[in-house]
Amino acid sequence: KWVLLNFFADCPPGTTIQYTLKIQDFPTQYNNEIKFIEKNDLFFSINTGRAVFTLDKKRFLPFASVTIDGEEWIDPQKSCVVLNDESQNEFFPVINKIEIETRGILASTVRAEGRFESKSGKSIADFFSRLSFYAGKSRVKIDFTIRNPEAAEHPGGLWDLWGKGSIY
C-alpha cells in the first residue's frame, strides 16, 4: 500500500519539523469548503473561503478577477498570458474546453485546454493548464503546458531548437 500526500507546511529556516500521519474519520463538513459559482456563459468563480477567483471561460488570463476580503487584487487589463513568435507577433490563449477536473473538500482543480491564436485567427500552439485551488487559502497552483501541434523535423537525429516545424 502507498499514499501520496500533498499539504502545506510552515517550517522556519534551519529547523526541522516531524509530522505524524494518523488515520481517523474526516468530518463530512469543512469550514472552508470550496464552492464553484456559475456566473454565466463567460465566467465562473471559485470561492475558497479566503478568496474568490473568477475565470474567463473563453480566454486563459488566468484570472478575470481575484478578490480577497472584498478587495480586488489584480488589474484585469494587465492579467493575461501572451505568446510571442520570433517576429514578435502576439498569440493569446483561447479556451476550447474548461471543466472542473477534481472537486474535493480541501482542494479542487480546474482544467483548461485550447490554442494560442493571433488576433487574425492564426494558431501557433496548443496549451493545457490545471489550476488547483485550496480551501481556506488565497493561493493557486498553476501548471501550464505549451504543445507544438506540428511535428518538428530533426535531420540526422539532431534536435536543433530552430529546426523546421519548431516554435521558439
C-alpha positions as semicolon CSV with decimal commas, in nm:
position;residue;x (nm);y (nm);z (nm)
1;K;0,000;0,000;0,000
2;W;0,111;0,359;-0,057
3;V;-0,016;0,711;-0,013
4;L;0,059;1,038;-0,189
5;L;0,049;1,334;0,047
6;N;0,003;1,692;-0,065
7;F;-0,011;1,953;0,211
8;F;0,103;2,298;0,319
9;A;0,358;2,328;0,595
10;D;0,540;2,619;0,756
11;C;0,895;2,544;0,865
12;P;1,127;2,826;0,973
13;P;1,473;2,822;0,806
14;G;1,728;2,599;0,976
15;T;1,469;2,398;1,171
16;T;1,324;2,050;1,146
17;I;0,962;1,954;1,200
18;Q;0,836;1,598;1,236
19;Y;0,489;1,511;1,110
20;T;0,282;1,213;1,218
21;L;0,024;1,055;0,991
22;K;-0,288;0,934;1,175
23;I;-0,586;0,754;1,030
24;Q;-0,916;0,888;1,157
25;D;-1,262;0,981;1,036
26;F;-1,270;1,306;0,841
27;P;-1,556;1,547;0,906
28;T;-1,818;1,549;0,634
29;Q;-1,839;1,928;0,662
30;Y;-1,536;2,154;0,648
31;N;-1,546;2,522;0,746
32;N;-1,375;2,644;0,428
33;E;-1,514;2,406;0,167
34;I;-1,450;2,520;-0,191
35;K;-1,759;2,648;-0,372
36;F;-1,798;2,677;-0,751
37;I;-2,028;2,956;-0,862
38;E;-2,165;2,952;-1,217
39;K;-2,197;3,319;-1,317
40;N;-2,294;3,299;-1,687
41;D;-2,171;3,158;-2,019
42;L;-1,850;3,364;-2,000
43;F;-1,734;3,341;-1,637
44;F;-1,745;3,126;-1,327
45;S;-1,594;3,174;-0,983
46;I;-1,422;2,959;-0,725
47;N;-1,467;3,062;-0,362
48;T;-1,204;2,908;-0,135
49;G;-1,340;3,073;0,179
50;R;-1,041;3,310;0,181
51;A;-1,054;3,438;-0,178
52;V;-1,283;3,442;-0,481
53;F;-1,118;3,367;-0,816
54;T;-1,314;3,444;-1,133
55;L;-1,215;3,261;-1,452
56;D;-1,298;3,360;-1,807
57;K;-1,439;3,056;-1,989
58;K;-1,315;3,172;-2,332
59;R;-0,972;3,331;-2,265
60;F;-0,698;3,200;-2,036
61;L;-0,591;3,512;-1,846
62;P;-0,553;3,318;-1,597
63;F;-0,790;3,527;-1,380
64;A;-1,055;3,781;-1,472
65;S;-1,075;3,879;-1,104
66;V;-0,922;3,788;-0,767
67;T;-1,100;3,920;-0,458
68;I;-0,962;3,878;-0,105
69;D;-1,158;4,017;0,191
70;G;-1,379;4,211;-0,054
71;E;-1,082;4,385;-0,220
72;E;-0,980;4,332;-0,585
73;W;-0,615;4,217;-0,605
74;I;-0,544;4,225;-0,978
75;D;-0,582;4,465;-1,264
76;P;-0,784;4,264;-1,519
77;Q;-0,642;4,477;-1,803
78;K;-0,290;4,360;-1,711
79;S;-0,368;4,000;-1,620
80;C;-0,300;3,797;-1,932
81;V;-0,089;3,529;-2,097
82;V;0,076;3,617;-2,430
83;L;0,299;3,406;-2,654
84;N;0,525;3,596;-2,897
85;D;0,679;3,436;-3,206
86;E;1,023;3,522;-3,346
87;S;0,871;3,823;-3,527
88;Q;0,708;3,945;-3,201
89;N;0,357;3,864;-3,327
90;E;0,128;3,814;-3,028
91;F;-0,075;3,498;-2,972
92;F;-0,336;3,472;-2,696
93;P;-0,468;3,154;-2,529
94;V;-0,824;3,079;-2,644
95;I;-1,002;2,814;-2,436
96;N;-1,170;2,528;-2,623
97;K;-1,267;2,334;-2,311
98;I;-1,273;2,420;-1,941
99;E;-1,400;2,187;-1,671
100;I;-1,385;2,109;-1,303
101;E;-1,150;1,812;-1,309
102;T;-1,148;1,728;-0,937
103;R;-1,381;1,851;-0,667
104;G;-1,264;1,791;-0,312
105;I;-1,322;1,920;0,037
106;L;-0,969;2,058;0,075
107;A;-0,860;2,107;-0,288
108;S;-1,020;2,126;-0,631
109;T;-0,873;2,151;-0,979
110;V;-0,995;2,323;-1,294
111;R;-0,853;2,204;-1,627
112;A;-0,842;2,431;-1,932
113;E;-0,724;2,347;-2,281
114;G;-0,710;2,540;-2,603
115;R;-0,479;2,705;-2,853
116;F;-0,274;3,021;-2,891
117;E;-0,428;3,242;-3,161
118;S;-0,333;3,577;-3,311
119;K;-0,595;3,850;-3,347
120;S;-0,627;3,745;-3,713
121;G;-0,711;3,387;-3,604
122;K;-0,376;3,222;-3,690
123;S;-0,296;2,938;-3,446
124;I;0,062;2,863;-3,336
125;A;0,044;2,618;-3,042
126;D;-0,188;2,431;-2,810
127;F;-0,198;2,466;-2,432
128;F;-0,317;2,264;-2,135
129;S;-0,347;2,405;-1,785
130;R;-0,453;2,292;-1,441
131;L;-0,539;2,543;-1,169
132;S;-0,551;2,393;-0,819
133;F;-0,748;2,580;-0,552
134;Y;-0,718;2,514;-0,178
135;A;-0,988;2,556;0,086
136;G;-0,920;2,846;0,320
137;K;-0,625;2,968;0,109
138;S;-0,571;3,261;-0,125
139;R;-0,308;3,082;-0,334
140;V;-0,346;2,883;-0,654
141;K;-0,109;2,632;-0,812
142;I;-0,095;2,671;-1,191
143;D;0,051;2,401;-1,417
144;F;0,078;2,526;-1,776
145;T;0,195;2,326;-2,078
146;I;0,253;2,459;-2,431
147;R;0,245;2,195;-2,707
148;N;0,356;2,231;-3,066
149;P;0,088;2,051;-3,274
150;E;0,318;2,039;-3,580
151;A;0,589;1,776;-3,598
152;A;0,931;1,939;-3,588
153;E;1,197;1,789;-3,816
154;H;1,518;1,653;-3,666
155;P;1,755;1,572;-3,956
156;G;2,026;1,328;-3,854
157;G;1,869;1,293;-3,509
158;L;1,983;1,642;-3,405
159;W;1,723;1,836;-3,205
160;D;1,806;2,191;-3,310
161;L;1,565;2,434;-3,147
162;W;1,530;2,636;-3,466
163;G;1,462;2,341;-3,700
164;K;1,172;2,328;-3,946
165;G;0,841;2,294;-3,764
166;S;0,983;2,424;-3,434
167;I;0,829;2,708;-3,244
168;Y;1,050;2,926;-3,025
